[in-house]
Amino acid sequence: MIHDSDVFLQLSLAEQLLKVSRVWKMAADKELAPLGLTHPRWTALWKLRRLGDNVGQKQLASALEIELPSLMRTLSQLEQQALVVRHPCEHDKRSRLVCLTEDGKQLLTKMEARIVQVRSDILSGIACEDAEKLSLLLNTMTGNALKMLSE
């Protein structure tokens, strides 16, 4: 994939953000494919690790900003790979909780190293202060957009 900076600079800011997001995801997917992980699988594992074990399926779907049926397919695949297990919630038998298995935790350790490297490679040549400023700007933009949606 060739990147033409002149073409990129002619895109609107929204298009630039989408392109950066898309190619970042593609780079991460390429790096994680040898581990047997697709984008939905590795993002579910990553989010589950961040949320902690015994997370409700609905809560995980919400955190991933996806519909529950999509997550259910992904969780079934992760169960087949023995990376997660699901069990009923003690307080609500209709609800199911998701936990990482030991294999899942070990894979996450490998995955994390690769994700950190992808991030490092993508941010190569960008000062830490500039990356932090970009993060703050993106946070402000997201907040502004969410405010517009709630009005």
N, C-alpha and C positions, 0 to 999 in steps of 0.2 A: 504494500500500500504506500503510495507516494503522497507526501504532504506538500502542497503548493501554498506557501505562506501568503502569496499575493491573493489567491482565491479565498483563503481563509479570512484574510483581513477585509474582504468585500462582503462577507456574511454579516448579518445582523448579530447583535450581542446574543440574542436568544439562540440563534443558529450556532454560534460559536460555542456556547455553553453545552448545547446538545451534542455537538461534534466531540468536544473534549470528553464528555461523559461516555459517549459511545465508544471512542477509541480506548479510553481508560479501561472500560469493561472488557473490551476485546483483548487487551493486553493481559488483564488478569485472567480471563478465561483461557487464553493460550497457555499461560504459565501453570494453571491448575488442572488442565486437561490430563496430564500424565498421572495425576493422583486419582483419576476416575471421577472428577467433579465437573458438573455443568454449572452455569451461572446460578440457576435456582437452588441447586444443592449447596454450593459453597456459601452463598449469601445466607441461607437458612442456618447453616452450621455456625457461621460467624456471628449472626444475630443471637442465636441460642447461647453461645458462649458469653456474649455481652450481657444478656438478660439473666443468666444463671440457670441452673437445672430446675426441673419441675415447673416449667413455664406452660401455661395453658395454650392450646392450639390457637384459640381466637386471639389471645394476646400476641402470640408470635406472628400471626398473619397481619395483625394491625401494625406491629412494629416494622414489618417488612413492606407495609403498604401494598399488600396483595389480598385477593379474595381468598377466603377459607378453602374453597374447593381446589384452587391452584396449590395451596400449601399442602393439602391432604395428599395430592399426587406426589409431591416432592418428599414428604415425610415417609410415604410408602416406599419410595425408592431408597431413601436413606436407611430405612429399617432393613430392606433387602441387603444393603451393604453392611449391615450390623454396625452402623454409626450412631443411631439413635434408637431409643425404645419409647413406647407410649404406654401409659397406664392410667386407669381411672382416678379421678380426683376423689379424695376421701370425703370432701364436703358436698360435692355435686357429682353424682355418678354419671351424669350425662356429659360431663366435661372430661377431657383427656389431657394429661400432662405429658410433656416431652422432656426427655433426659438424654444427655450424651452418654454413650457407652465408653468403655476404656479405649476401644479402637477409635471411636470418634474423637476422643480427647487427644490421642496420639496423632491422628491425622490433622487435627487442628494445629498442633504444634508445627508440623511440616508446612501446612497451609499458611500459617502466620508468617513464617520466615519468607515464603515466596511472595506474599502480599506486601510485606514491608519492602522487599527488594523492588517490586513493581512500582510502588509509591516513590521510592528513592530514585529509580531510573526516570520516572515521569517528571519528577520535580528537580532533576539534575539541571544545574545552571541557574536555579532560582534561589535567591537568598532566603534564609529561614524567616526573616522579618517580612519579606514579600509574600511568602506562603501563608504566614499568619494573618497578614492584612487581607489577602484574598479570602481566607476563611471567614474573617469578620464581615467582609463585604457580601459574600454569598449568604451569610446568616441574616444580614440586614435585608437583602433582597427577598429571601424566603419569608421573613417576617412581614415585609410589606405586602407580598403577594397573598399570604394567608389572611392578613388584615382585610384586604380587598374582597376575598372570598367570604369572609364572615359578615360583611356589611350588607 
